């Protein structure tokens, strides 16, 4: 978000995963809060893997949700329907199908870590949410990740080199460890102004209140 010296800026750190539907819901709600308040946010995205042991081939999403959370197929479908409706209200399309898959996201987080150095982390994060939830693309696949990187203005060859070399692996693991060691076990987890932590998609009203509190305290 562009810097405007006449508008208050709040630091917002968001711990999330690109296959977490509530993470994009929470961000869209935060975006609503920023629009309402007129404030700006300095956003930083931080890595969290919902399923760090997910194998390379992934798993059918419905089967995964049923196994992980003990829900019935009907409950799983109701949850997806609810998310689709909420996404539509927020201008985001969740295109779930019977073939939707949960995938491993460690490579995606490595790419996001590199993209931060290029000042394109936020656009890449948004593009990865779109690739996974709207376009049903496999964001564990290096070629898909390189495509998405290129689509937001990152150099494709450099992105491929980052993924092939694994040069960001240790750095990402350390960042994951930083947040989990501080008790983060679910996402989205947002930290406003370096001091106020909220977990889950809490809605535009809650986020606006936190933004205003941070601005008032800074003044």
Secondary structure, DSSP 8 states (H G I E B T S, - for coil): ----TTS-EEEEEEEE-TT-HHHHHHHHHHHHHHHHH--EEEEEEEE--TTTT--TT-EEHHHHHHHHH---HHHHHHHHHHHHHHHHHTT------TT-EE---HHHHHHHHHHHHTT-HHHHHHHHHIIIIIS---TTSHHHHHHHHHHTT--HHHHHHHHHHTTTHHHHHHHHHHHHTTT--SS-EEEETTTEEEES---HHHHHHHHHHHHHHH-
